[in-house]
Amino acid sequence: MARRVVVEMSNTDQVTETLEHIDREVIKLFALVGEGVAGATHCLLDGDREAARVLAESDETIDALYRDVEQLAQSQLALRETGPDELRYLVAVLRMLPELERSGDLAEHVSRRAVRGLGVELSPRARGLVEQMGEVACDMWRATADAYADRAPVADEVEELDDELDELHVTLTAEIASGSMPLPVAIEAALVARFYERFGDHAVNLARRIAVMVGRATTGATERFRPTPT
């Protein structure tokens, strides 16, 4: 009987260790995507093609980490040692992972336009609007990443920022339609505007999922499984 109790405790410790590892990797994904968006905006506006090329290639790191976390979470779901609180946490993570991966793709798309030198071809007003969209997008992502790490709901704050981002998108679209830029540049600028707008949508979706997760975290798995501060 004593041996059985030891085995069960060991299994519990292993589940906790696995979920803490998943939690750290999700936080890392948030950080990588946030760095990608901030870096891509900087490269686009500064015309730093080499740095943009490096950023565009870094999306492969995000994709690889996404696949690793997804596989680990799915494997943990299948184990009978995983309790109901842990199951809810894992399901929440699996629902957030696609949002994180697609956000990384959007940062990569902006980086690709920077590599092509789009930033220097934008009209002054379009450059200013892109800069503002990048700043708001970074603020949204920072708030969402902190919300996940701290288990603190920020959906209202992020949605307010998303409204601001949508207004900037409309204003930039009007600038593009004014004919102030050559048609090929205008087309690429419209795509960049759409990338930022979609990025905001993903941040909102993540913030909402975190709010739901936090609502269940009072005594559940999502409250317990946090990386140890360093």
C-alpha positions in Angstrom: 0.0 0.0 0.0 2.8 2.4 0.9 4.5 1.8 -2.4 1.3 2.6 -4.3 1.0 5.9 -2.5 4.5 6.8 -3.5 3.8 6.0 -7.2 0.7 8.1 -7.1 2.5 11.1 -5.6 5.3 10.7 -8.2 2.7 10.8 -11.0 1.2 13.9 -9.5 4.6 15.6 -9.4 5.2 14.6 -13.0 1.9 16.2 -14.1 2.7 19.4 -12.2 6.2 19.5 -13.7 4.8 19.0 -17.2 2.2 21.7 -16.9 4.7 24.1 -15.5 6.9 23.4 -18.5 4.0 24.1 -20.8 3.3 27.3 -19.0 6.8 28.5 -19.4 6.8 27.7 -23.1 3.5 29.5 -23.7 5.0 32.6 -22.0 8.0 32.3 -24.3 5.7 32.2 -27.3 4.0 35.4 -26.1 7.4 37.0 -25.8 8.7 35.9 -29.2 5.5 37.1 -31.0 5.7 40.5 -29.2 9.3 40.9 -30.1 8.5 40.0 -33.7 5.8 42.7 -34.0 7.8 45.4 -32.4 10.9 44.5 -34.5 9.0 44.2 -37.7 7.5 47.7 -37.3 10.9 49.2 -36.5 12.5 47.5 -39.5 9.6 48.6 -41.9 9.9 52.2 -40.9 13.7 52.4 -40.7 14.3 50.5 -43.9 16.5 48.0 -42.1 16.3 45.1 -44.6 18.9 42.9 -43.0 17.3 43.0 -39.6 13.9 42.5 -41.2 15.3 39.4 -43.0 16.4 37.9 -39.7 13.0 38.7 -38.1 11.2 37.1 -41.0 13.2 33.9 -40.5 12.6 33.8 -36.8 9.0 32.8 -37.4 10.3 29.3 -37.9 11.3 29.3 -34.2 7.7 30.3 -33.2 6.3 27.5 -35.4 8.6 24.9 -33.9 7.8 25.9 -30.4 4.1 26.0 -31.2 4.3 22.4 -32.5 6.3 21.2 -29.4 3.8 22.7 -26.9 0.8 21.4 -28.9 2.2 17.9 -28.9 3.1 18.0 -25.2 -0.3 19.3 -24.3 -2.1 16.7 -26.4 0.0 13.9 -24.9 -0.8 15.1 -21.3 -4.5 15.2 -22.1 -4.4 11.5 -22.9 -2.9 10.5 -19.5 -5.3 9.2 -16.8 -3.2 11.0 -14.1 -4.4 14.4 -15.5 -7.2 15.7 -13.3 -10.2 17.9 -14.3 -8.5 21.2 -13.4 -5.4 20.2 -15.4 -7.6 19.1 -18.3 -9.3 22.5 -18.4 -6.0 24.3 -18.4 -4.7 22.1 -21.2 -7.8 22.7 -23.3 -7.4 26.5 -22.7 -3.7 26.3 -23.9 -4.6 24.3 -27.0 -7.2 26.9 -27.9 -4.7 29.8 -27.5 -1.9 28.2 -29.4 -3.4 28.8 -32.9 -3.9 32.5 -32.0 -0.3 32.7 -31.0 1.0 31.0 -34.1 -1.1 33.1 -36.5 0.1 36.3 -34.7 3.6 35.2 -35.3 2.8 34.7 -39.0 1.4 38.3 -39.2 4.7 39.6 -37.7 6.5 37.6 -40.3 4.3 39.1 -43.1 5.2 42.7 -42.0 8.9 41.7 -41.9 8.7 40.5 -45.4 7.4 43.9 -46.6 10.3 45.5 -44.7 12.7 43.3 -46.6 11.2 44.6 -49.8 11.8 48.2 -48.8 8.1 49.2 -48.5 8.7 51.5 -45.5 10.7 54.1 -47.5 8.0 54.2 -50.2 5.1 55.0 -47.9 3.7 58.6 -47.9 4.7 60.5 -44.7 1.2 60.3 -43.4 1.0 56.5 -44.0 4.3 56.1 -42.2 3.0 57.9 -39.2 -0.2 55.8 -39.2 1.8 52.6 -39.5 4.0 53.7 -36.6 0.9 54.3 -34.5 -0.7 51.0 -35.4 2.6 49.3 -34.4 2.6 51.0 -31.1 -1.0 50.1 -30.3 -0.4 46.5 -31.4 2.6 46.3 -29.1 0.6 47.7 -26.2 -2.2 45.2 -26.8 0.3 42.3 -26.9 2.1 43.4 -23.8 -1.1 43.6 -21.9 -2.2 40.2 -23.1 1.1 38.5 -22.4 1.2 40.0 -18.9 -2.4 38.9 -18.3 -1.4 35.3 -19.1 1.7 35.4 -16.9 -0.1 37.0 -14.0 -3.5 35.3 -14.4 -5.1 38.7 -14.6 -8.1 39.5 -16.8 -7.5 42.5 -19.2 -10.1 41.8 -21.9 -11.7 45.2 -21.5 -8.4 47.1 -21.7 -7.4 45.1 -24.8 -10.7 45.6 -26.5 -10.4 49.4 -26.0 -7.0 49.3 -27.6 -8.4 47.2 -30.4 -11.0 49.9 -31.1 -8.2 52.4 -31.4 -6.3 50.1 -33.7 -9.5 49.7 -35.9 -9.8 53.5 -36.1 -6.2 53.8 -37.3 -6.9 51.1 -39.8 -9.8 53.0 -41.2 -7.7 56.2 -41.4 -4.8 54.5 -43.1 -7.2 52.9 -45.6 -8.4 56.4 -46.4 -4.9 57.6 -46.9 -4.2 54.7 -49.2 -7.3 55.4 -51.2 -6.3 59.1 -51.6 -3.8 58.2 -54.3 -0.9 59.7 -52.4 1.2 56.6 -53.3 1.9 54.5 -56.4 -0.6 51.7 -56.9 1.9 48.8 -56.1 2.9 50.6 -52.9 -0.7 51.3 -52.0 -1.6 47.6 -52.4 1.3 46.5 -50.1 0.4 49.2 -47.6 -3.2 48.0 -47.5 -1.9 44.5 -46.7 0.2 45.8 -43.9 -2.7 47.7 -42.4 -4.7 44.5 -42.6 -1.9 42.5 -40.8 -2.0 44.9 -37.9 -5.8 44.9 -37.7 -5.8 41.1 -37.7 -3.1 41.0 -35.1 -5.3 43.1 -32.8 -8.2 40.6 -33.3 -5.9 37.8 -32.2 -4.9 39.7 -29.1 -8.5 40.3 -28.2 -9.3 36.6 -28.7 -6.4 35.6 -26.4 -7.4 38.2 -23.8 -10.9 36.8 -23.8 -9.7 33.2 -23.4 -7.4 34.3 -20.6 -10.3 35.9 -18.8 -12.3 32.7 -19.0 -9.2 30.7 -17.8 -8.7 33.1 -14.9 -12.4 32.8 -13.9 -11.8 29.1 -13.4 -8.4 29.5 -11.7 -9.4 30.3 -8.1 -8.7 26.8 -7.0 -7.8 25.2 -10.3 -4.9 24.2 -12.3 -4.2 27.5 -14.1 -3.6 29.2 -10.7 -1.1 26.6 -9.5 0.9 26.0 -12.7 3.2 29.0 -13.0 6.9 29.1 -13.7 9.0 29.8 -10.6 10.3 33.4 -10.7 14.0 33.8 -11.5 
